[in-house]
Amino acid sequence: MKKAQNTAPAPQEPVQTAAGQPLPMKVDVKIGSIRPEGNIRAYASVNLNDCFAVRNVKIVDSSKGLFVAMPSYKAGNDYRDICFPITKEFREQLNQAVIGAYHQALTQSQSPNQQKAGETATASDLVPEQPLGLRMG
C-alpha cells in the first residue's frame, strides 16, 4: 500500500504580458455612505480583479487632505491594518480609485439629477487600468 504524500501546490507566478510586465489590477469601488461632517467622509467597498473584496475602507479628511484608511483593529494603543497594499504603485492606484469614486459620488449627490436613494456610485472606469509598475497621474 502506497502512502499519500502531503505536498503543497507550487506557488503561482503572476500573470504577465509578453513584455514581462504584470497585468493591471482591476479595482472597482463603491461608495456606500457619504458623511459631510467629521473626519471620516465616507465608507467604501473595494473589489479587486472581481475575486477579492475589501469592506469598510474609510475616506478620511485630514490637515493634509483626503486619504484612504484600510480596515483595522486595535492592538494595545495602536491600530493595525487588516489588509493593505504591498507595493507603492498599487497603493497609489487604490488611493486614486477610492478618492476618485468619492469625488464622483459627491458630484452626483450635488447635481440636480440625483440618483435614486440607495444607489451607490462606482469608479471602475475612473482610473484606467495600467500595469502596477507604471505611475498613474
Secondary structure, DSSP 8 states (H G I E B T S, - for coil): ---------------B-TTS-B----EEEEEEEE-SSSSEEEEEEEEETTTEEEEEEEEEEETTEEEEE--EEEETTEEEESS--SSHHHHHHHHHHHHHHHHHHHHHHHSSS---TT--EE-TTTS----TTS---
